[in-house]
Amino acid sequence: MIFGRDTHKQVGEQVKQYANKVLLHYGGGSIKRSGLYDEVVASLKDAGVAFVELGGVAPNPRLSLVHEGIELCRKEGVELILAVGGGSTIDSAKAIAMGVPYDGEVWDFYESEAMPASALPVATILTIPAAGSESSPNTVITNEETKRKYGAGSPLLRPVFSILNPALCMTLPKNQAANGLSDMLAHIMERYFTDTPNVDVTDRMCEGVMRSIVANGPKLMEHYDSYDLWAEVMWAGKVAHDGSLGVGRKESWISHDMEHELSAIYDIPHGQGLAIVFPAWIKHVCAANPTRFVQFAVRVFDVDLAFADQDAIIAEGIRRLEAFYKSLGLPTRLTEIGIDDKDFETMARSLDRDGTIPYSDAMAIYRLAL
């Protein structure tokens, strides 16, 4: 992890340690408008690194572009994928990296029909703190033909290096920052809400990072040009999904899978969907382990134990979680973004078929999210 101001200017010398020819992978035109593209290209050229490029990564990155990237890398003899962007770009880069040496269809990895035996190395310059892909071994891709959105993972996909310059985030639209804060908070909650006993150390690590996100997120929205606040948020996103907070714990990821159904069908931002799904999931499951959700309310959101009973403490914790999302300008109900119940049955049956969550539970959670 290479962190700090102007660190992106080191990319050429860092890449040169791994490859002589790379695929420069990015999203829309924002890195060109900001001047980042020119600085990256100059650094690669100064280091003697040849490159081909593939732009056009969309939010909820598409399988069709992954196929295009695989073909390009094979044709050009690419040795490393350099992703410049946010989680979608990095996830797309990881998919291409898996697909290049694989004889079959890369979607096999996402349908759990195969595991990668090799992959091209991936490196990143992060511009959107959110998904944690800069430090994780995971990737999520949308198959636009089947409207399925699945994840895959392998230690081979953890980036060989990632450059994190908080100053690069300051040109982001505020809604993208808000979605990113929601995503990184969800990455921690998926690990935190566990039935695994005797995990006090990682409990308190999770709580510390969640408290930091909750404290600094709204401040960032008010002081959007603050390097220090962007640095806090950027590092929180990295820690949230690098695996350290989940050590020794049984993790959930049900809320993520339920949101993937929503964004696969409606193409909504992932963080926005999580702000809607997660409170509904908590409402549905909290009675099964109330102590865990009381602890969350008290330690993360400072709910006073003088509340009448456990149910009251949990309810106030949920209210404060939703208030945090609203402070970022995020919706907390499906109806706020024009989604009704017409696809609930399709999504719930898909989740049940995949073994994620029983149909009846999925339906109940989606209804709570209306």
C-alpha positions in Angstrom: 0.0 0.0 0.0 1.6 3.2 -1.2 -0.2 6.1 0.6 0.0 9.8 0.4 0.1 12.9 -1.8 1.4 12.6 -5.3 2.1 8.9 -4.9 0.4 8.1 -8.2 3.4 9.7 -9.9 5.4 6.6 -8.7 3.3 4.2 -10.8 5.8 3.7 -13.6 8.7 2.7 -11.3 6.4 0.4 -9.3 4.9 -1.3 -12.4 8.4 -1.8 -13.9 9.2 -4.2 -11.1 6.5 -6.6 -12.4 6.0 -6.0 -16.1 7.2 -4.4 -19.2 3.7 -4.2 -20.9 0.4 -3.5 -19.1 -3.2 -3.0 -19.8 -4.3 0.5 -18.5 -7.9 -0.1 -17.4 -10.2 2.7 -16.4 -13.9 3.9 -16.4 -15.4 6.9 -18.0 -13.7 10.2 -18.8 -13.1 11.5 -15.3 -9.4 10.5 -15.1 -8.8 12.3 -18.4 -10.7 15.5 -17.3 -8.8 15.6 -14.0 -5.4 15.2 -15.6 -4.7 11.9 -13.8 -4.6 9.9 -17.1 -1.9 12.2 -18.5 0.2 11.9 -15.3 -0.1 8.1 -15.3 0.8 7.8 -18.9 3.8 10.0 -18.4 5.0 8.0 -15.5 4.7 4.7 -17.5 6.6 6.2 -20.4 9.3 7.6 -18.2 9.8 4.1 -16.7 9.9 2.4 -20.2 6.6 0.5 -19.6 4.6 -0.1 -22.7 0.8 -0.1 -22.4 -2.5 -0.7 -24.2 -5.7 0.7 -22.8 -9.3 -0.2 -22.3 -11.7 2.3 -20.8 -15.5 2.2 -20.4 -15.9 0.4 -17.1 -19.4 1.1 -15.8 -20.7 0.9 -12.2 -21.7 -2.7 -11.7 -19.0 -3.7 -14.1 -20.1 -5.8 -17.1 -19.0 -9.2 -18.3 -18.9 -8.1 -21.9 -16.1 -5.6 -21.2 -14.2 -8.3 -19.3 -14.4 -10.5 -22.4 -13.0 -7.5 -24.5 -10.2 -7.0 -22.0 -9.2 -10.7 -22.1 -9.0 -10.7 -25.9 -6.9 -7.5 -25.9 -4.5 -8.8 -23.3 -3.9 -12.1 -25.1 -3.4 -10.3 -28.4 -1.0 -7.7 -27.0 1.0 -9.9 -24.6 0.0 -7.9 -21.6 1.9 -8.9 -18.4 0.0 -6.9 -15.7 -3.4 -5.1 -15.4 -3.2 -1.5 -14.0 -6.6 -0.4 -12.8 -7.1 3.4 -12.4 -10.4 4.1 -10.7 -12.7 2.7 -8.1 -14.0 -0.7 -7.1 -15.8 -1.3 -10.4 -12.6 -0.8 -12.4 -10.5 -2.8 -10.1 -13.1 -5.7 -10.1 -13.1 -5.6 -13.9 -9.3 -5.7 -13.9 -9.3 -8.8 -11.6 -11.8 -10.6 -13.8 -9.6 -9.9 -16.9 -6.6 -11.1 -14.9 -8.3 -14.4 -14.2 -9.6 -14.8 -17.7 -6.4 -14.3 -19.7 -4.7 -17.6 -18.7 -7.9 -19.6 -18.4 -9.0 -21.9 -21.3 -12.7 -21.7 -20.4 -15.4 -19.0 -19.9 -14.3 -16.5 -17.2 -17.9 -16.5 -15.8 -17.2 -20.1 -14.6 -15.3 -18.5 -11.7 -18.4 -16.4 -10.7 -20.7 -19.4 -10.8 -18.3 -21.3 -8.6 -17.7 -23.9 -11.3 -13.9 -23.3 -11.3 -11.2 -21.7 -9.3 -8.3 -19.8 -11.0 -5.0 -21.7 -11.1 -3.2 -18.6 -12.3 -3.9 -14.9 -13.0 -2.0 -11.9 -14.3 -0.9 -9.6 -11.5 -3.1 -6.6 -10.8 -2.1 -3.1 -9.6 -4.3 -0.2 -8.7 -4.5 3.6 -8.4 -7.6 4.1 -6.3 -9.8 7.1 -7.0 -13.0 6.1 -5.1 -12.7 4.8 -1.6 -15.5 2.3 -1.3 -15.3 -1.3 -2.3 -12.0 -2.1 -0.7 -10.9 -3.9 -3.9 -7.5 -2.2 -3.7 -6.7 -4.6 -0.8 -9.0 -7.5 -1.2 -8.8 -10.8 -3.1 -12.4 -10.4 -4.4 -14.2 -9.2 -7.5 -17.9 -8.8 -8.4 -19.1 -8.7 -12.0 -22.6 -8.4 -13.6 -23.6 -10.6 -16.5 -25.8 -8.2 -18.3 -27.4 -11.0 -20.5 -28.7 -13.1 -17.6 -29.0 -10.1 -15.1 -26.9 -12.1 -12.6 -24.4 -10.3 -10.3 -21.9 -12.6 -8.6 -18.6 -12.4 -6.8 -15.5 -14.5 -7.0 -12.3 -14.6 -5.0 -8.8 -16.0 -4.9 -5.5 -15.0 -3.2 -4.2 -14.6 -6.8 -6.4 -11.5 -7.2 -5.1 -9.4 -4.3 -3.3 -6.5 -6.0 0.5 -6.6 -6.0 0.5 -2.9 -5.1 -2.1 -0.2 -4.6 -1.5 3.5 -4.7 -3.8 5.6 -2.4 -3.6 9.3 -2.8 -6.5 11.0 -1.0 -6.2 14.1 -3.1 -7.4 12.2 -6.1 -10.8 11.8 -4.5 -11.7 15.5 -4.3 -13.2 15.7 -7.7 -15.7 12.9 -7.1 -19.4 13.7 -7.1 -20.7 13.7 -3.6 -23.2 10.9 -4.3 -20.3 8.6 -5.2 -18.5 9.4 -1.9 -21.8 8.7 0.0 -22.2 5.4 -1.7 -18.6 4.5 -0.9 -19.1 5.2 2.8 -22.1 3.0 2.8 -20.2 0.2 1.1 -17.2 0.2 3.5 -19.5 0.3 6.5 -21.4 -2.7 5.2 -18.1 -4.6 4.6 -17.5 -4.3 8.4 -21.0 -5.1 9.4 -21.1 -8.3 7.4 -18.1 -9.4 9.5 -19.3 -7.9 12.8 -22.7 -9.5 13.0 -21.5 -13.0 13.8 -22.4 -15.8 16.1 -18.8 -16.7 16.6 -18.0 -16.3 20.4 -14.9 -14.9 22.0 -13.9 -12.4 19.3 -13.5 -9.3 21.5 -10.3 -8.1 19.8 -11.8 -8.0 16.3 -15.1 -6.8 17.7 -13.4 -3.7 19.0 -11.4 -3.3 15.8 -14.6 -3.4 13.8 -16.3 -1.0 16.2 -13.3 1.4 16.0 -13.4 1.6 12.2 -17.2 1.8 12.1 -17.1 4.7 14.6 -14.5 6.4 12.4 -16.6 6.1 9.3 -19.7 7.3 11.1 -17.8 10.3 12.6 -15.8 11.3 9.5 -18.4 10.6 6.7 -20.7 13.5 7.5 -17.8 15.8 8.2 -16.4 15.0 4.8 -19.6 16.0 3.1 -19.3 19.4 4.8 -15.6 19.8 4.1 -15.1 18.1 0.8 -11.7 19.5 0.1 -10.2 18.3 3.3 -7.2 16.0 2.5 -7.1 14.8 6.1 -10.8 13.7 6.1 -10.3 12.0 2.7 -7.3 10.2 4.1 -9.3 8.9 7.1 -12.1 7.6 4.8 -9.7 6.1 2.2 -7.8 4.1 4.9 -11.1 3.0 6.5 -12.2 1.6 3.2 -9.0 -0.3 2.8 -9.1 -1.8 6.3 -12.8 -2.6 6.0 -12.2 -5.2 3.3 -8.6 -6.4 3.6 -9.6 -9.4 5.7 -8.1 -8.3 9.0 -11.4 -7.5 10.6 -12.8 -10.9 9.8 -10.1 -13.1 11.3 -11.5 -16.0 13.3 -15.1 -14.9 12.6 -17.9 -16.5 10.7 -19.0 -13.8 8.2 -22.4 -13.2 6.7 -22.6 -11.3 3.3 -26.4 -11.9 3.0 -27.1 -8.2 2.8 -24.5 -7.9 0.0 -26.1 -10.8 -1.9 -29.5 -9.3 -1.5 -28.3 -6.0 -2.8 -26.6 -7.7 -5.8 -30.1 -8.9 -6.8 -31.3 -5.3 -6.7 -28.4 -3.7 -8.6 -28.4 -6.5 -11.2 -32.0 -5.8 -12.1 -32.3 -2.1 -11.5 -28.6 -1.0 -12.0 -28.6 1.1 -8.8 -25.4 2.1 -7.1 -24.2 -0.7 -4.8 -23.8 1.6 -1.8 -27.2 3.0 -2.2 -28.8 -0.4 -2.3 -26.9 -1.4 0.9 -28.2 1.6 2.8 -31.7 0.3 2.0 -31.1 -3.4 2.6 -29.0 -3.5 5.7 -31.4 -1.8 8.1 -34.2 -4.1 6.9 -31.9 -7.2 7.4 -31.2 -6.1 10.9 -34.8 -5.6 11.7 -35.6 -9.2 10.5 -32.7 -11.1 12.2 -32.0 -9.1 15.4 -34.2 -11.2 17.6 -32.0 -14.3 17.0 -29.0 -12.7 18.6 -30.1 -9.5 20.5 -26.9 -9.2 22.5 -24.9 -8.7 19.4 -27.2 -5.9 18.1 -27.4 -4.2 21.5 -23.6 -4.1 21.5 -23.6 -2.6 18.1 -26.1 0.1 19.1 -24.2 1.0 22.3 -20.6 0.8 21.1 -20.9 2.2 17.6 -23.8 4.6 17.9 -23.6 5.5 21.7 -27.1 4.4 22.5 -27.7 4.8 26.2 -28.3 1.6 28.1 -31.0 3.4 30.1 -33.3 2.7 27.2 -36.2 0.6 28.6 -35.2 -2.8 27.2 -33.1 -4.6 24.6 -35.7 -4.1 21.9 -35.7 -0.4 22.5 -31.8 -0.2 22.4 -31.8 -2.2 19.1 -34.5 0.0 17.6 -32.6 3.1 18.5 -29.4 1.7 17.0 -31.3 1.0 13.7 -32.7 4.5 13.8 -29.2 6.0 14.2 -27.8 3.9 11.4 -30.6 5.1 9.1 -29.9 8.7 10.3 -26.3 8.3 9.3 -27.3 7.2 5.8 -29.7 10.1 5.5 -26.9 12.5 6.6 -25.0 11.4 3.5 -28.0 11.9 1.3 -28.7 8.2 0.8 -32.2 6.6 0.7 -33.2 4.0 3.3 -36.3 2.7 1.5 -36.9 1.2 -1.9 -39.9 3.4 -2.6 -37.6 6.5 -2.3 -35.9 5.4 -5.5 -39.0 4.2 -7.3 -38.7 0.4 -6.7 -41.8 -1.5 -5.8 -42.4 -5.2 -5.0 -42.9 -6.6 -8.5 -39.5 -8.3 -8.6 -39.3 -9.4 -5.0 -40.4 -13.0 -5.8 -37.8 -13.3 -8.6 -35.0 -12.0 -6.4 -36.0 -14.1 -3.4 -36.2 -17.3 -5.4 -32.8 -16.7 -6.9 -31.3 -16.2 -3.4 -33.0 -19.3 -2.1 -31.8 -21.3 -5.1 -28.2 -20.1 -4.6 -28.4 -21.2 -0.9 -27.9 -17.6 0.3 -31.1 -17.2 2.4 -34.5 -19.0 2.4 -37.2 -17.6 0.2 -39.5 -16.6 3.0 -36.8 -14.7 4.8 -35.7 -12.9 1.7 -39.3 -11.8 0.9 -39.7 -10.5 4.5 -36.5 -8.4 4.3 -37.4 -6.9 0.9 -40.8 -6.0 2.3 -39.2 -4.3 5.3 -37.1 -2.4 2.9 -40.1 -0.9 1.0 
